[in-house]
Amino acid sequence: METDTTIFDTAFWSTAGGILFLLVLSAFFSGSETALTAASRGKLRAQADKGSRGAQRALSITEDNERLIGSVLLGNNLVNILAASLATALFTRAFGESGVALATLVMTLLVLVFAEVLPKTYAITNSETAAAAVARPIGVVVTVFAPVVSAVRLLVRGVLALFGVRIDPDSHILAVREEIAGALQLGHSEGVVEKEDRDRILGALDLGERTVEEIMLHRSGIEMIDADSDPETILQQCLGSPYTRLPLYRNEPENIVGVIHAKDLLRAMHEQVSGSGGDPAGLREFQISAVAKPPYFTPETTTLDDQMRQFLRRRSHFALVVDEYGSLQGLITLEDILEEIVGEITDEFDPDAEHPVRKTEDGQFQVDGAMTIRDLNRATDWTLPDDEANTVAGLVIHEAQMIPTKGQVFSFHGFRFEVMEREGNRITALKIRPL
């Protein structure tokens, strides 16, 4: 009886209380680490903009993740080791040599359940709320442990440098786009984000990475006006064209001298006829160059983001694309750039208003060879690579290393490609199906 009283004295209960307090601190450090690393900086920024001081502190702390993690781990390890030492001393005093094993078992269970799994589960479930709540005390811990953490940081970086590893503190800034894209893809696969929403956001993010060369209308498909044609021919061509703006050339198609807007042309011709007393013969004296606007040329390497800004600044929707030698390569409009975000924009005057991808009865997809790989991927949710070619026909030619003939079949990237039509050296129609 006296032995039991001696063991369970004030020192025993004080030590036990100290262990419980250290376990609470361990749970606090574990939960704080998980909350601050798992919290979305975007959500924290939104809360901070609404006046949440806790969210603002959490943003400030997480600016330097290396220092934050070092401070939290230092505090967590200190309390865990101290708690384990006190428990070992306590159980040894109570149970003798077997107390070491018993202390190890009991502390492992207590730390695992109450200091790791429980607080971290809560922190993951309510990461932003928990991060805002613990930001102030963790800020104090980071300040107190700053000298030790700085020394440890130098030591860690020195060791990593021996293995050729370099730490970039701004790497998370560069990975924001990839993080957004990954979140959208994950949300779509889980059914939370609609395909159209995903494509629109990813299209907007890609504008700075893609050039006008990738989406321009190739020069072989440009409809032009010959400046030397008679006015009646020009008028008939404009009335029969589905396009509002047409390039004007003289002598040869490479020599673009202006851009004709259909409204300007019709207005000028109407004035010419009206000024001649309503005589249609007055059109013979009409000069097409008088209504032509100066052409706007842009390099083929211009990014879509920069080109859209140029369109807005110049109040223009139409640009001719040239290569490094000044040769005409194609044309691009503001609508082409917008289609990269919102998808195909068609109206009653579009010649290709129907879906460019048609599914045949045998389960294959028939596509136009000039269709871009990106548009095909968006329409079918495929992942055909567009690094080496912009169009589907270009991809087939690149992979085949030849210009295929009608009826030839190829298999690559997990798909079967059959050439359906060919005009000259151009593949105009293909059938595709996944293997």
Salt bridges, closest charged atoms under 4 A:
ASP9 OD2 - ARG93 NH2 2.66
GLU63 OE2 - ARG41 NH2 2.76
ASP64 OD2 - ARG153 NH2 2.85
GLU66 OE1 - ARG153 NE 3.82
GLU66 OE1 - ARG157 NH2 2.63
GLU116 OE1 - LYS120 NZ 3.09
ASP197 OD1 - ARG200 NH2 2.61
ASP199 OD2 - LYS195 NZ 2.89
ASP199 OD1 - ARG198 NH2 3.04
ASP206 OD1 - ARG177 NH2 2.04
ASP206 OD2 - ARG374 NH1 3.13
GLU214 OE1 - ARG210 NE 3.19
ASP228 OD1 - ARG250 NH1 3.16
GLU254 OE2 - ARG219 NH1 3.59
ASP264 OD1 - ARG267 NH1 3.27
ASP264 OD2 - LYS293 NZ 3.57
ASP305 OD2 - ARG309 NE 3.27
GLU340 OE1 - ARG210 NH1 2.40
GLU340 OE1 - ARG374 NE 2.90
ASP381 OD2 - HIS188 NE2 3.49
ASP381 OD1 - ARG198 NH2 2.74
GLU399 OE2 - HIS413 NE2 2.91
GLU418 OE1 - ARG416 NH1 3.41
GLU421 OE2 - LYS406 NZ 3.80
GLU423 OE1 - ARG426 NH2 3.35
